[in-house]
Amino acid sequence: PPPPPPPAKKRSSSRSRTRIKPVQAKATVQPGQLVAPVEIPEEIAEEELTDIGIEGGVEGGVEGGVVGGVLGGVVGGVLGGVVGEVEAPVRAVGEIKPPKLIKKVDPVYPEIARQARVEGVVILECTTDIYGRVQNIKVLRSIPLLDQAAIDAVRQWVYEPMIINGRPRGVIFTVTVTFKLK
C-alpha cells in the first residue's frame, strides 16, 4: 500500500501579526467654509404639502389663520389684532389715569449722595409701551446726584397695560421718586 499522505501543515502562529493603526480622516473642509456640492441635481423634487387643518376651518376662525391657532388671534400677539403701527401713547390727564404699578424696584442710594447727605425728590416723565414697560424717561425736576439712580430704578418698573377703546396704548405720566436718608 502506498504510504499515507503527509499530515496537513499547521498554520504558523509565529507569523508576525501587523497591527493596523486607525487613521483619522483629515477634513478637507474648514469649519464655516462653504463647499459646492459634488453633483448638482437637474430638478428639485417638490415636497407635497399635506393640509392638516379642518376642511372649512373652525367656527370663529379667520381665513388664512394658523392650524392650532387661538380664536381671536395668536398667543402673544397684539391685543385688538391691529395690523401696522401701534398708536401713539396718550397723556395721563383728566379721565385717563396713570397706569397701575405692578412691579417696583427701589432706587439704590448713590454713595456719593449719601456721603454728601443729599435728599430730595426727583420727578420724571415716563412713557410706557403697550405692554406696560417703561420705554422713555425725561427728568422734569432734577437733583444731579440722584437723577441717574431714579432713572435706573424706574426703567425696571412694570405697569398694568393701558387699554383704551379695546386697544392697547402706551401712556405718558409723571413719577415721583423720593430719596430720604435713614
Secondary structure, 3 states (H helix, E strand, C coil): CCCCCCCCCCCCCCCCCCCCCCCCCCCCCCCCCCCCCCCCCCCCCCCCCCCCCCCCCCCCCCCCCCCCCECCECCCCCHHHCCCCCCCCEECCCCCCCCCEEECCCCCCCHHHHHCCCCEEEEEEEEECCCCEEEEEEEEECCCCCHHHHHHHHCCCEECCEEECCEEECEEEEEEEEECCC
